[in-house]
Amino acid sequence: MGAVFGVAGNSQSFYDEGFKASEDMPAWLWSKGLDAYEYQCGNGVRVGAETAQRIGENAKSAGIIMSVHTPYYINPATPDDEKREKGIGYIMQSLECAANMGAERIVIHSGAVGKLTREEAVGYAEKMLTAAKERADGAGFGNIHFCIETMGKINQLGDLDEVMRLCGTDDSFLPVIDFGHLNARTHGSLKTTADFEHIFDTIENKLGSDRLKIFHSHFSHIEYTKGGEKKHLTFEDKEYGPFFEPVAEITARKNLSPVFICESAGTQTEDAIEMKRIYKQYTV
């Protein structure tokens, strides 16, 4: 079916056009020619079941693919048993929200390293994700993919190799390749087609062609400092990048069907439309 394109949260233009409720987003995105909507629960799962179901029904009617971003404060790498249990609880809340919305993907941050070694942090993250997956399966959420995100700050868990390892925890886990995060944590290393091709090759070599085919992705231009990610920008940025053309070309050439979610600062709808336009140039 090819790549699909959508947004994280509600863009400024949604509100500027007089809309207020997220349940109006699916039809609005469809009217803009977009395909996907990632509902944001970064500050907690605060949407009621009835509202979530309405969003899901509206998404189904409009042909919009749903995903849910779990709370930012989940730290899979925590060594604290109590915090791990709370984190699993937040994942379960996110799964229930996703099920109500008809979403088959939840996005989970990789975690913080803190005072651990990176190897220790990966081990604790694997432990939490394994436990959460077992509980999810037991609760009837086995059809929903855990999508593990590459992170933008160097002191966070979640470089490309670490996300490959975490996705290796279960065959159903998918990587969330946030190209802006990877570019930020490597101080602008993603420039040439070969730089991006390395990411695609790594996914295929570590997780196989089936998961490469349907990986999840976040994309935005991101300002960075020596510590990595500083803030999300818009496509007006011509300094930091990364730029979407190489990603679009490789995706089209390899005949992949990922979900691309634009996370630009306020202009995510307009920039997602531009991403889709760029991609279509390579599919002619």
C-alpha positions in Angstrom: 0.0 0.0 0.0 3.0 2.3 0.3 3.9 4.8 3.1 1.2 6.6 5.0 1.5 10.1 6.5 0.0 11.8 9.4 0.5 14.0 12.5 1.3 13.9 16.2 -1.4 15.8 18.1 -3.4 18.7 16.7 -1.7 21.3 14.6 -2.2 25.1 15.0 -4.1 25.2 11.7 -6.7 22.8 13.1 -7.5 25.3 15.9 -7.2 28.3 13.5 -9.9 26.8 11.3 -12.3 26.8 14.3 -12.0 23.2 15.5 -11.5 22.3 19.1 -12.2 18.6 19.7 -9.8 15.9 18.8 -12.7 13.7 17.6 -12.9 16.1 14.7 -9.3 15.5 13.7 -9.7 12.3 11.6 -12.2 13.9 9.1 -10.1 17.1 9.1 -6.9 15.1 8.3 -8.7 13.2 5.6 -9.8 16.6 4.1 -6.1 17.5 3.9 -5.2 14.3 2.1 -3.5 12.7 5.1 -3.7 9.1 6.4 -2.7 8.9 10.0 -3.2 10.4 13.5 -1.1 9.8 16.6 -3.1 10.6 19.7 -0.9 12.1 22.4 -1.0 10.8 25.9 2.4 12.2 26.8 1.2 13.8 30.0 -1.0 10.8 30.9 -4.0 8.9 29.5 -6.7 11.5 30.2 -9.2 10.8 27.5 -12.3 9.0 28.5 -13.4 5.7 27.0 -16.4 7.2 25.2 -14.4 10.0 23.6 -11.7 7.6 22.6 -14.3 5.4 21.0 -15.7 8.3 19.0 -12.3 9.3 17.8 -11.8 5.6 16.7 -15.2 5.5 15.0 -14.4 8.8 13.2 -11.0 7.5 12.2 -12.4 4.3 10.8 -15.0 6.3 8.8 -12.3 8.6 7.4 -9.8 5.8 6.7 -7.3 7.3 9.2 -4.8 5.0 10.8 -4.6 5.6 14.5 -1.7 5.2 17.0 -1.3 6.3 20.6 1.8 7.9 22.2 2.2 6.6 25.8 3.1 8.9 28.7 6.6 10.5 28.6 7.2 9.6 32.2 7.3 5.9 31.6 10.9 4.8 32.0 11.4 1.2 30.9 15.0 1.4 32.0 14.2 2.0 35.7 15.9 -0.3 38.2 13.2 0.5 40.7 10.6 -2.3 41.1 7.8 0.1 42.2 8.4 2.5 39.3 8.6 -0.5 36.9 5.2 -1.7 38.1 3.7 1.8 37.7 5.2 2.0 34.2 3.6 -1.2 33.2 0.3 0.2 34.5 0.6 3.3 32.3 1.3 1.0 29.3 -1.8 -0.9 30.1 -3.8 2.3 30.3 -2.4 3.3 26.9 -3.3 -0.1 25.4 -6.9 0.3 26.6 -7.0 3.8 25.0 -5.5 2.4 21.8 -8.1 -0.4 21.7 -10.9 2.1 22.1 -9.5 4.1 19.2 -9.0 1.1 17.0 -5.2 1.8 17.1 -2.8 -1.1 16.6 0.3 0.7 17.7 1.5 2.4 20.9 4.7 4.4 21.0 7.0 4.0 24.0 10.1 6.0 24.8 13.2 3.9 25.4 14.0 5.3 28.8 16.7 7.2 30.7 20.1 5.9 31.5 20.6 7.9 34.7 23.4 6.4 36.8 23.3 3.1 35.1 25.6 1.9 32.4 24.0 1.8 29.0 24.2 -2.0 29.1 22.4 -2.1 32.5 19.7 0.3 31.2 19.0 -1.9 28.2 18.7 -4.9 30.5 16.1 -3.2 32.8 14.2 -1.9 29.8 14.0 -5.4 28.3 12.7 -6.7 31.7 9.9 -4.1 31.8 8.9 -4.5 28.2 8.8 -8.3 28.5 6.6 -8.1 31.6 4.3 -5.4 30.0 3.9 -7.5 26.8 3.0 -10.6 28.9 0.4 -8.6 30.7 -0.9 -7.1 27.5 -1.4 -10.5 25.9 -3.2 -11.7 29.0 -5.6 -8.7 28.9 -6.5 -9.3 25.2 -4.3 -6.6 23.7 -2.0 -9.0 21.9 -2.8 -7.4 18.5 -1.4 -4.0 19.5 2.3 -3.4 18.6 4.7 -2.0 21.1 6.7 0.6 19.1 10.0 1.5 20.7 11.3 5.0 19.9 14.8 6.2 19.1 15.5 9.2 21.4 17.2 12.6 20.8 19.3 13.3 23.9 22.6 11.5 24.3 21.9 10.7 28.0 18.7 8.9 27.0 18.5 5.3 26.1 17.5 4.9 22.5 20.2 5.1 19.9 19.6 3.0 16.8 21.4 -0.1 18.1 19.7 0.0 21.5 16.2 0.3 19.9 17.1 -2.7 17.7 18.0 -4.7 20.9 14.7 -3.6 22.6 12.7 -4.6 19.6 14.4 -7.9 19.7 12.6 -8.6 23.0 9.5 -9.7 21.1 8.8 -10.5 17.4 5.8 -8.1 17.4 7.7 -5.1 18.6 8.3 -2.4 16.0 11.0 0.3 15.9 9.9 4.0 15.9 12.7 5.6 13.8 12.7 9.2 14.8 15.0 10.6 12.2 15.2 14.0 13.9 16.1 12.4 17.2 18.9 10.3 15.6 20.2 13.3 13.7 20.2 15.4 16.9 22.0 12.8 19.1 24.7 12.5 16.5 25.0 16.2 15.9 23.8 16.3 12.4 25.2 13.1 11.0 22.2 12.4 8.7 23.1 14.1 5.4 23.7 11.8 2.5 21.5 9.0 1.2 24.1 6.5 2.4 23.7 7.9 6.0 19.9 7.2 5.9 20.4 3.9 4.0 22.5 2.6 7.0 19.4 3.0 9.2 17.2 1.0 6.9 19.9 -1.7 6.5 20.3 -1.9 10.2 16.6 -2.5 10.7 16.5 -5.2 8.1 19.7 -6.9 9.4 18.6 -6.9 13.0 14.8 -7.3 12.8 14.2 -8.7 9.3 12.5 -7.5 6.2 8.9 -8.0 7.5 9.4 -5.4 10.3 11.3 -3.1 8.1 8.4 -3.1 5.7 6.0 -1.7 8.3 8.2 0.3 10.7 6.8 3.3 12.5 8.5 6.7 12.2 8.5 10.2 13.6 9.9 13.0 11.5 10.7 16.6 12.2 13.6 19.1 12.0 15.2 19.3 15.4 17.6 21.9 16.8 20.4 20.3 18.8 23.3 21.1 21.2 26.3 19.0 22.4 23.8 17.1 24.6 21.6 16.2 21.6 18.0 17.3 21.1 17.0 20.9 22.1 13.7 21.6 20.4 11.5 20.6 17.5 11.4 23.0 14.6 9.3 23.4 11.4 10.3 22.7 7.8 11.2 26.4 7.6 14.4 25.4 9.2 17.2 25.0 6.7 20.1 24.7 9.2 19.5 21.6 11.4 17.5 19.2 9.4 17.3 16.3 8.8 15.7 16.6 5.4 13.1 14.2 4.1 14.1 13.6 0.5 16.5 10.7 1.2 14.0 9.0 3.5 11.3 9.3 0.8 13.5 8.0 -2.0 14.7 4.9 0.0 11.2 4.1 1.2 9.8 4.3 -2.3 12.7 2.4 -3.9 12.4 -0.4 -1.3 8.6 -0.5 -1.7 8.1 -0.1 2.1 4.9 0.7 3.9 5.8 2.6 7.1 3.7 5.0 9.1 5.3 8.5 9.0 4.1 10.8 11.8 5.2 14.4 11.5 6.1 16.1 14.8 6.9 19.6 13.6 6.3 22.4 16.1 2.7 23.5 15.3 2.9 23.0 11.5 2.8 19.2 11.6 -0.2 19.1 9.2 1.4 21.3 6.6 4.8 19.6 6.9 3.2 16.1 6.7 1.5 17.2 3.5 4.9 18.2 2.2 6.4 14.9 3.2 3.7 13.1 1.3 4.2 15.3 -1.8 8.0 14.6 -1.7 7.3 10.8 -1.3 4.9 10.8 -4.2 7.6 12.2 -6.5 9.5 9.0 -6.0 6.6 6.6 -6.6 5.7 7.8 -10.1 
